Amino acid sequence: MRWLMPTIACVLAVPLSSGCAIDEGTALAADFEADWAGTANVASIHTTKNNTLPFSGTATGVLVLEEDTTDELVSERADALREYVARHDKVTGRITAAGITFTVVADKERTREVLALWRSLTADGRVMNGDIHDASRKGTDGRRSEVTAVDATGAMAVFKDMVSDGGRHRPLSDVSSSKVSTGRGVRPGLSVGTGADGTLPTEAIAAYEAVVTQHPVVSAGLHHDRASIVVAEGVDPVRARERARSAAPNLGAAVTVRSDSGA
């Protein structure tokens, strides 16, 4: 029965700490809120909890910074959060500033990289908002980014910048996937993204550009293995489809083109 003693000690301990709580995720989230309460430039704190098993769990804490927080102070808060998650390995730390949310991990270089991308995205007038995720624990997905742009032209330009060297936005290392889309209800609409492993949608982009240079496009979804394009009513979808598939021969039937009229 000796092996039961640590568990019994946890149950009898009142109040319970996060390291000994039955709902550890709940306790970690509560600790995060308490630890960051009253921090300068933090407008609000959001937390989520994951109670996986008795005495086991994780939590995510998001610091939402005030709108007028300077770049320097955002960097300071990110560095402080980096040190916090280094001490609390079951907590994922995130920051929302100027419309961009990003994950902060214990690694200094990765924090430096994400801050550089945050700065360039917030300074880009084509970007409305975004979310940059990072794997905070082993066994979870790697880095992935999702950005919303003001229009289709901006979405394509921002995407190309984010996935190629020498663009306005320096690519992060070890990125799993990236996606840039126009906002809900924006017309023409566009969503362009890599595969889950970062594979570029090169042929899908070629198919889209072959069509959009000749015909008005209402919306399009571009992926590494397929492309879906909707052309304006009055455009011959068959001819537009021929152009698209000619530009993306390896995708073939995975390139679809239809009219906004439903044809």
C-alpha positions as CSV (number, residue, x, y, z in Angstrom):
1,M,0.0,0.0,0.0
2,R,3.0,2.3,0.1
3,W,2.4,3.4,-3.5
4,L,-0.9,4.9,-2.4
5,M,0.6,7.4,0.0
6,P,1.4,10.2,-2.6
7,T,-2.1,10.1,-3.9
8,I,-3.7,10.1,-0.4
9,A,-1.5,13.0,0.5
10,C,-2.8,15.0,-2.4
11,V,-6.4,14.2,-1.6
12,L,-6.0,15.3,2.0
13,A,-4.1,18.5,1.2
14,V,-6.4,21.5,1.6
15,P,-6.3,23.8,-0.2
16,L,-5.0,21.9,-3.3
17,S,-2.1,23.3,-5.3
18,S,-1.9,22.9,-9.1
19,G,0.8,20.2,-8.7
20,C,-1.6,18.1,-6.6
21,A,-5.1,19.0,-7.6
22,I,-7.6,16.5,-8.8
23,D,-8.5,18.8,-11.7
24,E,-4.9,20.0,-12.5
25,G,-5.9,21.9,-15.6
26,T,-8.4,24.0,-13.6
27,A,-5.8,24.7,-11.0
28,L,-3.2,25.7,-13.5
29,A,-5.6,28.1,-15.2
30,A,-6.5,29.6,-11.9
31,D,-2.8,30.0,-11.0
32,F,-2.2,31.7,-14.4
33,E,-4.9,34.2,-13.8
34,A,-3.7,34.9,-10.3
35,D,-0.1,35.2,-11.3
36,W,-0.7,37.7,-14.1
37,A,-3.5,39.7,-12.5
38,G,-2.6,43.4,-12.2
39,T,0.2,43.2,-14.8
40,A,0.7,46.6,-16.5
41,N,-0.6,46.8,-20.1
42,V,-2.7,43.6,-19.7
43,A,-6.3,44.5,-20.5
44,S,-7.7,41.0,-19.8
45,I,-6.7,37.4,-19.2
46,H,-8.3,34.4,-20.9
47,T,-7.7,30.8,-19.8
48,T,-8.8,27.4,-21.0
49,K,-8.3,24.2,-19.0
50,N,-7.8,20.5,-20.0
51,N,-8.4,18.0,-17.2
52,T,-7.2,14.9,-18.9
53,L,-7.0,12.5,-15.9
54,P,-7.3,12.7,-12.1
55,F,-4.2,14.7,-10.9
56,S,-3.2,15.4,-14.5
57,G,-4.0,18.2,-16.9
58,T,-2.9,21.3,-18.8
59,A,-4.0,24.9,-19.3
60,T,-3.6,27.7,-21.8
61,G,-3.4,31.3,-20.7
62,V,-3.8,34.3,-23.0
63,L,-2.7,37.8,-22.1
64,V,-4.7,40.4,-24.0
65,L,-2.6,43.6,-24.1
66,E,-4.0,47.1,-24.2
67,E,-4.4,48.6,-27.7
68,D,-1.8,51.3,-27.2
69,T,0.9,48.9,-25.9
70,T,4.2,49.7,-27.6
71,D,6.3,47.1,-29.5
72,E,8.9,47.4,-26.7
73,L,6.4,46.5,-24.0
74,V,5.0,43.7,-26.1
75,S,8.5,42.2,-26.2
76,E,8.9,42.7,-22.5
77,R,5.7,40.8,-21.8
78,A,6.6,38.1,-24.2
79,D,10.0,37.6,-22.5
80,A,8.3,37.5,-19.1
81,L,5.8,34.9,-20.4
82,R,8.6,32.9,-21.9
83,E,10.2,32.6,-18.4
84,Y,6.8,31.7,-16.9
85,V,6.1,28.8,-19.3
86,A,9.7,27.6,-18.8
87,R,8.9,27.2,-15.1
88,H,5.4,25.8,-15.8
89,D,5.8,23.2,-18.5
90,K,2.1,22.2,-18.5
91,V,1.0,25.8,-19.3
92,T,0.8,27.2,-22.9
93,G,1.3,30.9,-22.8
94,R,-0.1,33.2,-25.5
95,I,-0.3,37.0,-26.1
96,T,-2.8,39.0,-28.1
97,A,-1.6,42.4,-29.2
98,A,-2.7,44.7,-32.1
99,G,-5.0,41.9,-33.5
100,I,-2.4,39.2,-33.7
101,T,-2.3,36.3,-31.2
102,F,0.9,34.3,-30.8
103,T,2.2,31.5,-28.6
104,V,5.3,32.0,-26.5
105,V,7.5,29.1,-25.7
106,A,10.5,28.6,-23.4
107,D,13.0,28.8,-26.3
108,K,14.5,32.3,-26.7
109,E,15.2,32.0,-30.4
110,R,11.6,30.9,-31.2
111,T,10.3,33.8,-29.1
112,R,12.5,36.2,-31.0
113,E,11.3,34.8,-34.3
114,V,7.6,35.0,-33.5
115,L,8.0,38.6,-32.2
116,A,9.7,39.6,-35.5
117,L,6.8,38.1,-37.4
118,W,4.3,39.8,-35.1
119,R,5.9,43.2,-35.7
120,S,5.9,42.8,-39.5
121,L,2.3,41.6,-39.6
122,T,1.0,44.4,-37.4
123,A,2.8,46.9,-39.5
124,D,1.3,45.5,-42.7
125,G,-1.9,47.4,-43.8
126,R,-3.1,44.4,-45.8
127,V,-3.4,42.3,-42.5
128,M,-6.5,42.5,-40.4
129,N,-5.7,39.9,-37.8
130,G,-3.8,36.6,-37.3
131,D,-2.9,33.7,-35.0
132,I,0.5,32.1,-34.8
133,H,0.6,28.8,-32.9
134,D,3.6,27.0,-31.6
135,A,4.1,23.5,-30.1
136,S,4.4,24.2,-26.4
137,R,4.8,20.6,-25.5
138,K,6.3,17.4,-27.1
139,G,3.9,15.4,-29.1
140,T,1.8,18.3,-30.3
141,D,1.6,20.0,-33.7
142,G,4.4,22.3,-34.7
143,R,4.1,25.9,-35.7
144,R,1.2,27.0,-37.8
145,S,-0.1,30.4,-38.7
146,E,-3.4,31.8,-39.9
147,V,-3.8,35.3,-41.1
148,T,-6.8,37.3,-42.3
149,A,-6.2,39.9,-45.1
150,V,-8.3,42.8,-46.2
151,D,-8.8,41.6,-49.8
152,A,-7.9,38.8,-52.2
153,T,-4.9,40.6,-53.6
154,G,-3.6,41.3,-50.2
155,A,-4.2,37.7,-49.1
156,M,-2.1,36.3,-52.0
157,A,0.7,38.8,-51.4
158,V,0.9,38.2,-47.7
159,F,0.9,34.4,-48.2
160,K,3.7,34.6,-50.7
161,D,5.7,36.8,-48.3
162,M,5.2,34.4,-45.4
163,V,6.4,31.3,-47.2
164,S,9.3,32.6,-49.2
165,D,12.6,34.2,-48.1
166,G,13.2,37.8,-49.0
167,G,9.6,38.9,-48.5
168,R,8.1,41.4,-46.2
169,H,7.4,38.7,-43.6
170,R,10.3,36.5,-42.6
171,P,9.2,32.8,-42.5
172,L,9.4,31.1,-39.1
173,S,11.6,28.0,-38.8
174,D,9.9,24.6,-38.4
175,V,6.6,25.8,-39.7
176,S,4.0,23.1,-40.1
177,S,1.4,25.1,-42.1
178,S,0.4,28.6,-43.1
179,K,-2.9,30.0,-44.4
180,V,-4.0,33.4,-45.4
181,S,-7.7,34.2,-46.1
182,T,-9.9,37.2,-46.7
183,G,-12.5,38.0,-44.0
184,R,-15.9,36.5,-43.8
185,G,-18.2,38.1,-46.4
186,V,-15.4,39.8,-48.4
187,R,-15.8,39.5,-52.2
188,P,-13.9,38.5,-54.1
189,G,-12.8,36.0,-51.4
190,L,-9.6,33.9,-51.3
191,S,-8.2,31.3,-49.0
192,V,-4.7,30.0,-49.8
193,G,-2.7,27.6,-47.6
194,T,0.0,25.1,-47.4
195,G,-0.4,21.4,-46.6
196,A,-0.2,20.2,-43.0
197,D,3.5,19.5,-43.5
198,G,4.2,22.9,-45.2
199,T,3.9,21.7,-48.8
200,L,3.3,24.8,-51.0
201,P,0.2,25.1,-53.2
202,T,2.3,26.0,-56.2
203,E,0.1,24.6,-58.9
204,A,-3.1,25.7,-57.2
205,I,-1.8,29.2,-57.2
206,A,-0.8,28.9,-60.9
207,A,-4.3,27.7,-61.7
208,Y,-5.9,30.6,-59.9
209,E,-3.7,33.2,-61.4
210,A,-4.3,31.8,-64.9
211,V,-8.0,32.4,-64.4
212,V,-8.0,35.6,-62.4
213,T,-5.9,37.4,-65.0
214,Q,-8.6,36.7,-67.6
215,H,-11.9,36.5,-65.7
216,P,-13.5,38.0,-62.6
217,V,-13.3,35.5,-59.8
218,V,-15.8,35.5,-57.0
219,S,-14.0,33.2,-54.6
220,A,-11.2,30.6,-54.5
221,G,-9.8,28.0,-52.1
222,L,-6.2,27.0,-52.9
223,H,-4.5,24.0,-51.4
224,H,-1.4,21.9,-52.1
225,D,-3.4,19.1,-53.6
226,R,-6.5,20.9,-55.1
227,A,-8.0,24.2,-56.2
228,S,-11.6,25.3,-56.1
229,I,-12.5,28.5,-58.1
230,V,-15.8,30.2,-58.5
231,V,-16.0,32.7,-61.5
232,A,-18.5,35.5,-61.9
233,E,-21.9,34.9,-63.5
234,G,-21.5,35.3,-67.3
235,V,-18.1,33.8,-67.4
236,D,-17.8,30.4,-69.3
237,P,-16.7,28.0,-66.6
238,V,-15.6,25.4,-69.1
239,R,-13.1,27.7,-70.7
240,A,-12.0,29.0,-67.3
241,R,-11.5,25.4,-66.2
242,E,-9.4,24.6,-69.2
243,R,-7.1,27.5,-68.5
244,A,-6.8,26.5,-64.8
245,R,-6.1,22.8,-65.5
246,S,-3.6,23.7,-68.2
247,A,-1.7,25.8,-65.6
248,A,-1.8,22.9,-63.1
249,P,-1.3,19.7,-65.0
250,N,-0.4,17.6,-62.0
251,L,-3.6,18.4,-60.2
252,G,-5.9,17.6,-63.1
253,A,-9.4,17.0,-62.0
254,A,-8.6,18.2,-58.5
255,V,-8.9,21.7,-60.1
256,T,-12.6,22.7,-60.1
257,V,-14.1,25.8,-61.7
258,R,-17.8,26.7,-61.5
259,S,-19.9,29.7,-62.2
260,D,-21.4,31.8,-59.4
261,S,-24.7,31.1,-61.1
262,G,-24.2,27.4,-60.1
263,A,-23.3,26.1,-63.5
